[in-house]
């Protein structure tokens, strides 16, 4: 097999021609198509976080679950996240949003 050797200008022309052909076919270089397809789901997820609140009981349940996973006590979790467990609010809201989005995705 003969190897083709291109100079810089020829190589640029071939790359640009391939990129133009891909765009004509609806392919976006750099994974842009994948990003465009998931953008509505990302927006829904971001918006869903705003509608959820974390009650003190849910924060305590999250702290207990974390303590079990880490093989420690709730008091140790409180020493890290604060007595009121406010540092866990984002975790609880994310979990609730994921559950909500999963329920939307699995609806018939």
C-alpha positions in Angstrom: 0.0 0.0 0.0 1.3 3.4 -0.9 1.1 6.0 1.8 -0.2 9.4 0.9 1.8 12.3 2.1 0.1 15.6 2.5 1.5 19.0 3.1 -0.2 21.2 5.8 -2.5 23.0 3.3 -3.7 19.8 1.7 -4.4 18.3 5.1 -6.4 21.3 6.2 -8.4 21.1 3.0 -9.2 17.4 3.6 -10.2 18.1 7.2 -12.4 21.0 6.3 -14.1 19.0 3.5 -14.8 16.1 5.9 -16.2 18.5 8.5 -18.4 20.2 5.9 -19.7 16.8 4.7 -20.5 15.8 8.3 -22.4 19.0 8.9 -24.4 18.5 5.7 -25.3 15.0 7.0 -26.4 16.4 10.3 -23.4 15.3 12.3 -22.0 18.0 14.7 -18.3 17.6 15.5 -17.4 17.4 19.1 -20.4 15.5 20.4 -22.8 18.5 20.1 -25.7 16.3 19.0 -25.5 14.3 22.2 -25.5 17.5 24.2 -28.5 18.8 22.3 -30.4 15.6 23.0 -29.8 15.7 26.7 -30.3 19.4 27.2 -34.1 19.2 27.9 -33.5 16.5 30.5 -30.8 18.6 32.2 -33.0 21.7 32.2 -35.9 19.6 33.7 -33.5 18.3 36.4 -32.2 21.7 37.2 -35.7 23.1 37.4 -37.0 20.2 39.5 -34.4 20.9 42.2 -36.0 24.3 42.8 -39.4 22.8 43.7 -38.1 20.4 46.3 -37.6 21.1 50.0 -35.8 19.0 52.6 -37.6 18.5 55.9 -35.7 18.0 59.2 -37.0 14.4 59.2 -35.6 13.8 55.7 -32.3 15.3 56.7 -32.1 13.1 59.7 -33.0 10.0 57.6 -30.2 10.9 55.1 -27.8 11.4 58.0 -28.7 8.0 59.4 -28.3 6.3 56.0 -24.9 8.1 55.5 -23.8 6.9 59.0 -24.7 3.3 58.1 -22.8 3.5 54.8 -19.7 5.1 56.4 -19.9 2.8 59.5 -20.1 5.8 61.8 -22.6 7.6 64.0 -25.2 10.3 63.3 -23.3 12.5 65.7 -20.2 12.3 63.5 -22.2 13.1 60.4 -23.7 16.1 62.3 -20.2 17.3 63.3 -19.3 17.4 59.6 -22.6 18.8 58.2 -23.7 20.9 61.1 -26.1 20.2 64.0 -29.1 21.1 61.8 -27.7 18.9 58.9 -28.1 21.8 56.5 -25.1 20.6 54.6 -27.2 17.6 53.5 -30.0 19.6 52.0 -28.6 19.5 48.5 -28.2 15.7 48.7 -31.8 15.2 49.8 -33.1 17.6 47.1 -31.0 15.8 44.4 -32.3 12.4 45.5 -35.9 13.6 45.4 -35.4 15.2 42.0 -33.9 12.0 40.6 -36.8 10.0 41.9 -39.2 12.4 40.4 -37.5 12.4 37.0 -37.3 8.6 37.1 -41.0 8.4 37.8 -41.6 10.7 34.7 -39.3 8.6 32.5 -40.9 5.3 33.5 -44.5 6.4 33.1 -46.4 4.4 30.5 
